[in-house]
């Protein structure tokens, strides 16, 4: 209400008073830059203000379709008034009276009411049912005719109210959420109440006191008992509205008048994109479909039954009414080259500067069902305008997100609609706050949605247009990098592949997909999937075992867990010690497999590791030497010396070791790994006695609890940095030069 009042004051002062008035918002207060001072402004409205012709002859309670009632009496009072300030309004009322079809329209509406009552009481006959259908069609046709006649024959000053209420589209009328359903909200007809309050402020001796209260928040005027509608929820009365059990709707009549005058700023228009099939559609300034994102108190059901939401701009630069008319007439925030459709896309448009410059922030208001079946303008927060550099990356998911949204219809299981809301909330939060952590949240929610879809073959069967999300650019990886160890580990895991191409990418171990170069499709009979509802360690070990088995079947000489990105031993040690957020690592893996992770540049620089050897468990150091992902040939400058490189390359992946680890037999697995190392010429500590046994029983000290055992087994999948291989050798093997003595 107060925002619309501000627009109403500016419009009326500029059009009926001083046309060079400028206005701006300063710390939430609407400020006029004008030659008017406070008293001159009060004098202007009290003595010179002429009510704008705001009439709704297409509504039953607009005062023209009945010959009794408060609205009818208000129209009669205006027609017979001698006040010259009402003459423009009287001329338009006379023009409305001359509409030939108005009387027939009123009669048809009354007949529909009678038949509807019979239908509700179940006393309607078959003949009357057919008549009801005909009369409804007649009412619609007559209403359209009245609207078209007003648009073609009435003066321009009458058309702003019509356009603010509704627009005519090829398939009927489109109502603005701001003004209910065509200028009426329930039983409250806005134009009729505007006229009644306008008469009051023009004739009452209290008008000046009400005016000062409306403009400057003075408290020297008593409020009137009249309806305010959805615009000011705190003033509608009802239980607990004041002292006692129930309060009445008490408002300042000038508030209502200025508010409706200001609503004309938000007249809609018909938008058309020549490159888009579908013709024209209604567009009201800064008005979009409601979205639950951005407000924790909102549920999905709120947005489903909401009329919409409006983003009201707040600007700091003093602007004339002509400049603001341009702003509001073009008040369509664009995203991906098209008009924003809901609150989430509007936030994207704001974050990408897809709206006019000079706007500091937006006051977001939702028209939500909050009082029985009544809608109220509900504040949804302030959204500051800031440029988010990576918001344009979201264009890459627009098509997939549209398919997913279409698949999440009324009959879709709740987990999919919940996944969609989490994606939208993550996008909204990033647009509002920015930063890698919030962008990472988008990636995580996309991965969670992909995981839910992957586990629901029946859902995929119904949503045939919903393909796997894939091929997000390398910039997604950079934008989501928050420098955490969890991200470092997840990126290395998501990048795992077989350098020889005989074993498929790690993504095929997560979900049933086939990957042919960059094309990713669902593969319903794929048996490479091992990921399930278990914890991260269990799933990673299952992936390791599966990839080792697939490599053996394919006769691959390469290691099937090479990666473009590697982890430091400090990160490995943190994982083995249980210091990482494993649930977040798992979520990030699902998100990062959707991206092109190959050699992404611009990532946070990773720590070089501690100067001292990290406290890596001996079991991991020994076992990892058997499961290294070394290339087939050593390149010049490789950190591993040539002789050691050849010995480590001579090791073969051992599924028996994995079988022992599966039974938590870590010491036994270590003994077997030590034997494999000695075969290639390495001497793990403790080395053999002179002329005696190898003392492999000493590896009993590697025994650990089941949780640590699972982590040690899972960590064998981690692609460690090649320079850290030397550290692992130092931890468990005698120096190579001693072995040659």
C-alpha positions in Angstrom: 0.0 0.0 0.0 2.7 2.5 0.9 4.7 1.8 -2.2 1.7 2.3 -4.4 0.8 5.5 -2.5 4.3 6.9 -3.3 3.8 6.2 -7.0 0.3 7.8 -6.8 1.7 11.0 -5.2 4.4 11.3 -7.9 2.0 10.7 -10.7 -0.6 13.1 -9.5 1.8 15.9 -8.6 3.6 15.5 -12.0 0.4 15.3 -14.1 -1.9 17.8 -12.2 0.6 20.0 -10.5 4.3 20.5 -11.2 5.5 18.4 -14.2 9.2 18.6 -13.4 8.9 16.8 -10.0 11.5 14.1 -9.4 11.4 11.3 -6.9 13.8 8.7 -5.3 14.0 6.3 -2.4 16.3 7.2 0.4 16.7 4.7 3.3 13.3 3.3 2.6 11.6 6.7 2.5 10.0 8.1 -0.7 11.4 11.6 -1.3 10.1 14.2 -3.7 12.4 16.7 -5.3 10.0 19.5 -6.2 9.2 23.2 -5.7 6.4 22.0 -3.4 7.0 22.2 0.3 4.9 20.2 2.8 2.1 22.7 3.1 1.9 23.4 -0.6 1.7 19.6 -1.2 -1.2 19.3 1.2 -2.9 22.3 -0.3 -2.5 20.8 -3.8 -4.2 17.5 -2.9 -6.9 19.1 -0.7 -7.9 21.8 -3.2 -6.8 20.8 -6.7 -6.7 17.0 -6.9 -9.0 15.6 -9.6 -9.8 11.9 -9.2 -8.7 9.8 -12.2 -11.6 8.1 -14.0 -11.2 4.6 -12.5 -14.3 2.6 -13.4 -14.9 -1.1 -13.9 -18.2 -1.6 -15.8 -17.2 -5.2 -16.5 -17.5 -6.1 -12.8 -20.9 -6.8 -11.2 -20.1 -4.6 -8.1 -18.7 -1.8 -10.2 -21.9 0.2 -9.8 -23.3 -0.1 -13.4 -25.0 -3.5 -13.5 -27.5 -3.0 -10.6 -29.9 -0.3 -9.6 -29.2 -0.5 -5.9 -26.4 -1.0 -3.5 -23.5 1.1 -2.2 -21.6 1.1 -5.5 -24.7 2.3 -7.4 -25.3 5.1 -4.9 -21.7 6.2 -5.2 -22.0 6.5 -9.0 -25.2 8.4 -8.6 -23.7 10.8 -6.1 -20.8 11.6 -8.5 -23.2 12.1 -11.4 -25.3 14.6 -9.4 -22.3 16.4 -7.8 -21.7 20.1 -8.5 -18.0 19.7 -7.6 -16.0 20.7 -10.7 -13.1 18.4 -9.7 -15.4 15.5 -10.6 -16.3 16.7 -14.1 -13.7 14.4 -15.9 -15.1 11.5 -13.9 -18.7 12.4 -14.8 -17.9 12.5 -18.5 -16.5 9.0 -18.4 -19.5 7.7 -16.4 -21.8 9.1 -19.0 -19.8 7.3 -21.7 -20.1 4.1 -19.8 -23.9 4.5 -19.6 -24.0 4.7 -23.4 -22.6 1.2 -23.9 -25.4 -0.7 -25.6 -24.6 -4.1 -24.2 -24.2 -3.1 -20.6 -27.8 -3.8 -19.7 -27.8 -7.2 -21.4 -24.6 -8.0 -19.7 -26.1 -7.3 -16.3 -29.2 -9.3 -17.0 -27.1 -12.3 -18.2 -25.0 -12.2 -15.0 -28.1 -12.2 -12.8 -29.5 -15.2 -14.7 -26.2 -17.0 -14.2 -26.4 -16.3 -10.5 -29.9 -17.8 -10.2 -28.9 -20.9 -12.1 -25.7 -21.3 -10.1 -27.7 -21.3 -6.8 -30.0 -24.0 -8.2 -27.0 -26.0 -9.2 -25.4 -25.7 -5.8 -28.7 -26.7 -4.2 -29.0 -29.6 -6.7 -32.4 -28.5 -7.9 -31.4 -27.6 -11.4 -33.1 -29.4 -14.3 -31.2 -30.7 -17.4 -32.8 -27.9 -19.5 -31.5 -25.3 -17.0 -28.1 -26.9 -17.0 -27.9 -26.3 -20.8 -29.2 -22.8 -20.3 -26.5 -22.1 -17.6 -23.8 -23.1 -20.1 -25.3 -20.8 -22.8 -25.6 -17.9 -20.3 -22.0 -18.3 -19.2 -20.9 -18.1 -22.8 -23.1 -15.1 -23.3 -21.6 -13.4 -20.2 -18.1 -14.0 -21.5 -18.9 -12.7 -24.9 -20.7 -9.5 -23.6 -17.8 -8.8 -21.2 -15.3 -9.1 -24.0 -17.4 -6.7 -26.1 -17.6 -4.1 -23.3 -13.8 -4.3 -22.7 -13.1 -3.9 -26.5 -15.5 -1.0 -26.7 -13.8 0.8 -23.8 -10.4 0.2 -25.4 -11.5 1.5 -28.8 -13.7 4.4 -27.9 -12.8 5.8 -24.5 -10.1 8.4 -23.8 -6.6 7.3 -23.0 -6.8 8.3 -19.3 -9.4 5.6 -18.9 -7.3 2.8 -20.4 -4.5 2.8 -17.8 -6.9 1.3 -15.2 -8.1 -1.3 -17.7 -4.5 -2.3 -18.5 -3.6 -2.3 -14.8 -6.5 -4.7 -14.1 -6.2 -7.1 -17.1 -5.0 -7.6 -20.6 -6.8 -9.3 -23.5 -5.0 -12.3 -24.9 -6.0 -14.7 -27.8 -7.4 -17.2 -25.3 -9.2 -14.7 -23.0 -8.4 -12.2 -20.3 -5.2 -12.2 -18.2 -5.7 -10.6 -14.8 -3.0 -8.8 -12.9 -2.2 -10.3 -9.5 -1.9 -6.8 -8.1 -5.6 -6.0 -8.6 -7.1 -9.4 -7.9 -9.2 -10.8 -10.7 -9.9 -7.9 -13.0 -10.1 -5.2 -10.3 -12.0 -7.2 -7.7 -10.7 -9.3 -4.8 -13.5 -11.5 -3.4 -16.3 -9.1 -2.6 -14.1 -6.0 -2.6 -14.4 -4.1 -5.9 -11.5 -1.7 -6.1 -12.9 0.9 -8.4 -16.1 1.3 -6.4 -14.2 1.6 -3.1 -11.9 4.1 -4.8 -14.8 6.3 -5.9 -16.4 6.1 -2.4 -13.1 7.1 -0.7 -12.5 9.8 -3.3 -15.9 11.4 -2.5 -15.1 11.2 1.2 -11.7 13.0 0.9 -13.2 15.7 -1.4 -16.1 16.5 0.9 -15.1 15.8 4.4 -13.7 18.5 6.7 -11.2 16.0 8.0 -9.6 15.7 4.6 -6.5 17.8 5.4 -5.8 15.9 8.6 -6.1 12.6 6.8 -3.9 13.9 4.1 -1.1 14.9 6.5 -1.3 11.5 8.1 -1.1 9.8 4.7 1.8 11.8 3.5 3.9 12.5 6.6 2.7 9.8 9.1 1.2 12.3 11.5 -1.3 10.9 14.1 -3.8 13.7 14.2 -6.6 12.0 12.2 -9.0 9.2 13.2 -9.2 6.3 10.8 -12.4 5.2 9.0 -14.0 1.8 9.2 -13.7 0.6 5.6 -12.1 -2.2 3.6 -8.5 -2.1 2.4 -8.2 -5.5 0.7 -5.0 -7.4 0.1 -2.7 -4.4 0.1 -2.2 -3.9 3.8 -2.6 -7.2 5.7 -2.0 -5.5 9.0 -5.1 -3.3 8.6 -7.7 -5.8 7.5 -9.0 -6.4 11.0 -10.1 -9.8 12.3 -9.1 -11.8 15.4 -6.3 -10.3 17.5 -6.2 -7.2 15.3 -6.5 -4.9 18.3 -7.6 -5.0 21.9 -10.4 -7.4 22.5 -11.4 -10.4 20.5 -11.6 -8.9 17.1 -10.9 -5.7 15.3 -12.4 -3.9 12.3 -10.6 -2.7 9.1 -9.6 0.8 9.9 -7.9 2.9 7.2 -7.2 6.4 6.1 -9.3 7.1 3.0 -6.5 9.1 1.4 -4.3 5.9 1.7 -6.8 4.0 -0.4 -7.2 6.8 -3.0 -3.5 7.4 -3.5 -2.8 3.6 -3.5 -5.2 3.0 -6.4 -3.9 6.1 -8.2 -0.4 4.6 -7.9 -1.5 1.2 -9.2 -1.9 2.8 -12.7 1.9 2.8 -12.9 1.8 -0.9 -13.2 -0.4 -1.1 -16.3 0.4 -4.2 -18.3 1.3 -4.7 -22.0 1.3 -7.5 -24.5 4.8 -8.8 -25.1 5.8 -10.6 -28.2 9.1 -12.4 -29.1 9.4 -12.7 -32.9 11.8 -15.6 -32.6 9.6 -17.6 -30.2 6.6 -19.6 -31.3 3.5 -19.0 -29.3 2.4 -15.5 -30.2 1.7 -12.8 -27.6 1.2 -13.0 -23.9 0.3 -10.6 -21.1 3.1 -9.0 -19.2 2.6 -6.9 -16.1 5.6 -4.8 -14.9 8.0 -6.7 -12.6 5.3 -9.4 -12.1 6.1 -13.1 -12.3 4.7 -16.4 -11.1 5.2 -17.1 -7.4 8.2 -19.2 -6.3 8.8 -20.7 -2.9 12.5 -20.1 -3.1 14.0 -17.3 -1.0 11.6 -17.6 2.0 12.0 -20.5 4.4 8.4 -19.9 5.6 7.0 -20.7 2.2 6.1 -24.2 1.1 5.5 -25.5 -2.4 1.8 -25.4 -1.8 2.0 -21.6 -1.2 3.4 -21.0 -4.7 1.0 -23.4 -6.3 -2.1 -21.5 -5.2 -0.5 -18.0 -5.2 -1.7 -15.4 -7.7 1.9 -14.4 -8.4 4.5 -12.1 -7.0 5.7 -8.6 -7.9 9.2 -7.1 -7.5 8.9 -3.4 -6.7 12.0 -1.4 -7.7 13.7 1.0 -5.3 16.0 3.6 -7.0 18.4 6.1 -5.5 18.7 8.6 -8.4 16.0 11.3 -8.6 13.9 10.5 -11.6 11.1 12.2 -13.5 7.8 10.6 -14.1 8.7 10.1 -17.8 11.8 8.2 -16.8 9.9 6.0 -14.4 7.1 5.4 -16.9 9.8 4.0 -19.2 11.2 1.9 -16.4 7.8 0.4 -15.5 6.5 0.1 -19.1 9.6 -2.0 -19.9 9.6 -3.6 -16.5 10.5 -7.1 -17.8 13.6 -8.6 -16.4 15.1 -10.9 -19.0 17.0 -14.2 -18.5 18.6 -16.2 -21.3 17.1 -13.8 -23.8 13.5 -14.2 -22.6 11.3 -12.7 -20.0 11.6 -14.0 -16.5 8.7 -16.4 -15.6 9.0 -16.8 -11.8 10.7 -15.4 -8.8 13.8 -17.6 -9.3 14.3 -16.4 -12.8 13.7 -12.8 -11.8 16.5 -13.2 -9.2 18.7 -14.5 -12.0 17.9 -11.5 -14.1 18.7 -9.1 -11.3 22.0 -10.9 -10.6 23.0 -10.7 -14.2 22.0 -7.0 -14.5 19.1 -8.0 -16.8 17.1 -5.0 -15.5 17.5 -1.3 -15.9 20.4 0.4 -14.2 19.9 2.7 -11.3 17.9 0.3 -9.2 19.4 -0.4 -5.8 17.1 -3.2 -4.7 13.7 -4.7 -5.1 11.0 -5.2 -2.6 9.6 -8.6 -3.3 5.9 -9.1 -2.6 3.9 -12.3 -3.0 0.1 -12.5 -3.4 -0.4 -15.6 -1.3 -3.5 -17.3 0.2 -3.2 -16.4 3.8 -6.7 -15.8 5.3 -9.0 -18.7 4.4 -9.4 -18.3 0.7 -8.4 -14.7 0.7 -5.1 -13.5 -0.8 -2.8 -11.0 1.0 0.2 -9.1 -0.3 2.9 -10.8 1.7 6.4 -9.3 2.0 9.0 -11.8 0.8 12.1 -9.7 1.6 14.4 -7.2 0.0 16.6 -8.2 -2.8 19.7 -6.1 -3.5 20.9 -5.6 -7.0 24.4 -7.0 -7.3 26.3 -8.5 -10.3 27.0 -12.2 -9.9 29.7 -13.1 -12.4 28.8 -16.7 -12.7 25.0 -16.4 -13.0 25.2 -16.7 -16.8 26.4 -20.3 -16.4 22.9 -21.2 -15.3 21.8 -20.9 -19.0 23.5 -24.3 -19.5 20.8 -26.0 -17.4 17.8 -24.1 -18.6 16.6 -26.7 -21.1 17.2 -29.6 -18.6 15.5 -27.7 -15.8 12.5 -27.0 -18.0 12.2 -30.7 -18.8 12.5 -31.6 -15.1 9.9 -29.0 -14.2 7.5 -30.4 -16.8 8.1 -33.9 -15.5 7.3 -32.8 -11.9 3.6 -32.5 -12.5 0.8 -33.1 -10.1 1.2 -36.8 -10.1 5.0 -36.9 -9.7 6.3 -38.4 -6.4 7.0 -35.8 -3.8 10.8 -36.4 -3.8 11.1 -35.0 -7.3 9.1 -31.8 -6.6 11.2 -31.5 -3.4 14.4 -31.8 -5.5 13.1 -29.2 -7.9 12.4 -26.7 -5.0 15.9 -27.3 -3.6 17.4 -26.4 -7.0 15.4 -23.3 -7.2 16.2 -22.3 -3.6 19.9 -22.8 -4.3 19.8 -20.7 -7.4 17.9 -17.9 -5.6 20.4 -18.0 -2.7 23.3 -17.7 -5.0 21.7 -14.8 -6.9 21.1 -13.1 -3.5 24.4 -13.7 -1.7 26.9 -14.8 -4.4 30.2 -16.7 -3.6 31.6 -20.1 -4.4 29.8 -21.8 -1.5 26.4 -20.8 -2.7 27.2 -21.7 -6.3 28.4 -25.1 -5.0 25.0 -25.4 -3.4 23.5 -25.3 -6.9 25.8 -28.0 -8.1 24.9 -30.2 -5.1 21.2 -29.9 -5.6 21.5 -30.7 -9.3 23.5 -33.8 -8.4 20.8 -34.8 -5.8 18.1 -34.4 -8.5 20.1 -36.5 -10.9 20.6 -39.2 -8.2 16.8 -39.2 -7.5 16.0 -39.6 -11.2 18.6 -42.3 -11.7 17.0 -44.4 -9.0 13.5 -44.2 -10.5 13.2 -46.0 -13.8 9.4 -45.7 -13.9 9.7 -41.9 -13.5 12.3 -41.8 -16.4 9.9 -43.9 -18.5 7.1 -41.3 -18.1 9.4 -38.3 -18.6 10.9 -39.4 -21.9 12.2 -35.9 -22.7 14.2 -35.8 -19.5 17.8 -36.8 -20.4 20.7 -37.1 -18.0 22.2 -33.7 -17.2 25.7 -33.6 -18.6 28.5 -31.5 -20.1 28.4 -28.5 -17.8 31.4 -26.5 -18.7 34.7 -26.3 -16.8 33.6 -22.8 -15.6 31.1 -24.6 -13.3 33.9 -26.4 -11.6 35.9 -23.2 -11.0 32.8 -21.3 -9.8 32.0 -24.0 -7.2 35.5 -24.3 -5.9 35.4 -23.0 -2.3 39.0 -24.2 -1.5 37.8 -26.9 0.9 39.3 -30.3 1.3 35.9 -31.8 0.6 35.8 -30.1 -2.8 39.4 -31.2 -3.6 38.6 -34.8 -2.9 35.3 -34.8 -4.7 36.8 -33.2 -7.8 39.6 -35.9 -7.9 37.0 -38.7 -7.6 34.6 -37.2 -10.1 37.4 -37.0 -12.7 38.4 -40.7 -12.4 38.6 -42.5 -15.8 40.6 -45.1 -17.6 43.3 -43.6 -19.6 43.1 -46.4 -22.2 39.3 -46.1 -22.4 38.6 -49.8 -21.7 36.8 -49.1 -18.5 34.0 -46.5 -18.5 34.1 -43.3 -16.5 33.3 -43.2 -12.8 29.8 -41.7 -13.5 28.7 -45.1 -14.9 29.4 -46.6 -11.4 27.0 -44.0 -9.9 24.0 -44.2 -12.2 22.8 -46.2 -15.2 24.1 -44.1 -18.1 26.0 -44.8 -21.3 28.6 -42.3 -22.3 29.7 -42.0 -25.9 32.2 -39.1 -26.1 30.0 -36.2 -24.8 26.7 -37.8 -25.4 25.1 -39.2 -22.2 22.0 -41.4 -22.3 20.1 -43.5 -19.9 21.1 -47.2 -20.0 18.4 -49.2 -18.2 20.3 -52.5 -18.3 23.7 -51.2 -17.2 25.4 -53.4 -14.6 28.3 -51.2 -13.7 26.3 -49.2 -11.1 27.5 -50.0 -7.5 26.5 -46.8 -5.7 23.7 -47.3 -3.2 22.4 -45.8 0.1 25.5 -46.8 2.1 28.0 -44.4 3.5 30.8 -42.8 1.4 33.5 -45.3 2.3 31.4 -48.3 1.4 30.5 -46.8 -1.9 34.0 -45.8 -2.8 35.4 -49.2 -2.0 32.6 -50.8 -4.2 33.6 -48.5 -7.1 37.3 -49.5 -6.6 36.4 -53.2 -6.6 34.2 -52.9 -9.7 36.7 -50.9 -11.7 39.5 -53.4 -10.8 37.2 -56.3 -11.9 36.2 -54.5 -15.2 39.9 -53.8 -15.9 40.7 -57.5 -15.5 37.9 -58.5 -17.8 39.0 -56.1 -20.4 42.6 -57.1 -20.2 43.5 -53.5 -19.6 47.2 -52.8 -18.8 46.3 -49.3 -17.6 45.0 -48.4 -14.1 41.2 -47.6 -14.3 41.4 -44.8 -11.7 43.5 -42.1 -13.4 42.3 -38.6 -12.8 42.8 -35.0 -14.1 42.9 -33.8 -10.5 44.7 -35.3 -7.5 44.6 -35.0 -3.7 47.3 -34.2 -1.3 48.3 -36.6 1.5 47.1 -34.0 4.0 43.6 -34.4 2.6 44.0 -38.2 2.6 45.0 -38.1 6.2 42.0 -35.9 7.1 39.7 -38.4 5.4 41.3 -41.3 7.2 41.0 -39.5 10.5 37.3 -38.9 9.9 37.7 -35.1 9.8 36.0 -34.5 6.5 32.3 -34.0 5.9 31.8 -37.3 4.0 28.1 -36.5 3.2 29.2 -33.3 1.5 31.9 -35.1 -0.4 29.3 -37.6 -1.7 27.0 -34.8 -2.7 29.8 -33.0 -4.5 30.8 -36.1 -6.4 27.3 -36.4 -7.8 27.3 -32.8 -8.8 30.8 -32.7 -10.3 30.3 -35.8 -12.5 27.8 -33.6 -14.4 30.7 -31.2 -15.3 33.6 -31.3 -17.7 36.3 -31.7 -15.1 39.2 -32.1 -17.6 42.0 -29.8 -16.6 39.8 -27.0 -15.3 41.9 -23.8 -14.9 41.5 -21.1 -12.3 40.9 -23.4 -9.3 42.0 -22.5 -5.8 45.7 -23.3 -5.4 46.0 -26.4 -3.3 48.3 -26.6 -0.3 51.7 -28.1 -1.0 51.5 -30.3 2.1 53.2 -30.3 5.4 57.0 -30.0 5.6 57.0 -33.1 7.8 55.5 -36.4 6.8 51.8 -36.4 7.6 50.6 -39.1 10.1 49.4 -41.4 7.3 48.5 -44.9 8.6 51.1 -47.5 7.5 48.4 -49.7 6.2 47.2 -47.1 3.7 50.8 -46.2 2.6 51.6 -49.9 1.9 48.3 -50.8 0.2 48.2 -47.6 -1.9 51.6 -48.6 -3.6 49.8 -51.6 -5.1 46.8 -49.4 -6.3 48.6 -46.5 -7.9 47.4 -45.0 -11.1 50.7 -44.5 -12.8 50.7 -43.8 -16.6 51.9 -46.6 -19.0 55.1 -44.6 -19.7 57.1 -42.2 -17.6 57.2 -38.7 -19.1 60.4 -36.5 -18.8 60.4 -34.6 -15.6 58.1 -37.1 -13.8 58.6 -36.7 -10.0 59.1 -40.5 -9.5 62.7 -41.7 -10.3 62.9 -44.0 -13.4 63.9 -47.2 -11.5 61.2 -46.8 -8.8 58.7 -45.9 -11.5 59.4 -49.2 -13.4 59.1 -51.3 -10.2 55.8 -49.7 -9.2 54.5 -50.2 -12.8 55.4 -53.8 -12.5 52.8 -54.3 -9.7 49.5 -55.8 -10.8 46.1 -54.9 -9.4 45.3 -57.6 -6.8 41.6 -58.5 -6.3 42.6 -60.8 -3.4 43.8 -57.9 -1.4 40.4 -56.2 -2.0 38.6 -59.4 -0.9 40.6 -59.4 2.4 39.8 -55.7 2.9 36.1 -56.4 2.3 36.2 -58.7 5.4 38.1 -56.0 7.4 41.2 -58.2 7.4 43.7 -55.3 7.1 46.8 -57.1 8.5 46.3 -60.0 6.1 45.9 -57.6 3.2 49.1 -55.8 4.3 51.0 -59.0 4.4 49.9 -59.9 0.9 50.7 -56.4 -0.4 54.2 -56.6 1.2 54.8 -59.8 -0.7 53.7 -58.2 -4.0 56.2 -55.3 -3.3 59.1 -57.7 -2.7 58.3 -59.5 -5.9 59.1 -56.3 -7.9 62.2 -55.6 -5.9 61.0 -53.3 -3.1 61.6 -54.0 0.5 58.7 -53.0 2.9 59.6 -52.6 6.5 60.3 -54.7 8.5 62.7 -56.4 6.0 63.8 -60.0 6.4 66.3 -61.2 9.0 69.7 -62.3 7.7 69.1 -65.9 6.7 65.6 -65.9 8.4 62.0 -65.2 7.6 60.4 -62.0 6.4 58.6 -61.2 9.7 55.3 -60.4 7.9 53.5 -61.1 11.2 54.8 -57.7 12.3 52.0 -56.1 10.1 49.6 -57.1 12.9 50.0 -53.5 14.2 47.9 -52.3 11.2 44.7 -53.8 12.7 42.1 -51.1 13.3 38.4 -50.7 14.0 35.8 -51.3 11.3 35.2 -47.6 10.5 38.9 -46.9 9.9 39.3 -50.1 7.9 36.5 -49.0 5.6 38.1 -45.6 5.1 41.5 -47.2 4.4 39.9 -49.4 1.8 38.0 -46.5 0.3 41.0 -44.2 0.2 42.8 -46.7 -2.2 40.6 -45.2 -4.9 42.0 -41.7 -4.3 44.3 -40.3 -7.1 47.2 -39.0 -5.0 49.8 -36.6 -6.4 52.7 -38.4 -8.0 55.3 -36.5 -5.9 53.6 -37.9 -2.8 54.3 -41.5 -4.0 57.8 -40.9 -2.8 56.5 -40.0 0.6 54.4 -43.2 0.7 57.5 -45.3 -0.2 59.5 -43.6 2.6 56.8 -44.5 5.1 56.9 -48.2 4.5 59.8 -49.2 2.3 63.6 -49.4 2.7 65.5 -46.9 0.5 65.9 -48.2 -3.0 69.6 -47.8 -3.0 70.0 -50.2 0.0 68.1 -52.9 -1.8 70.7 -52.8 -4.5 73.6 -53.4 -2.1 
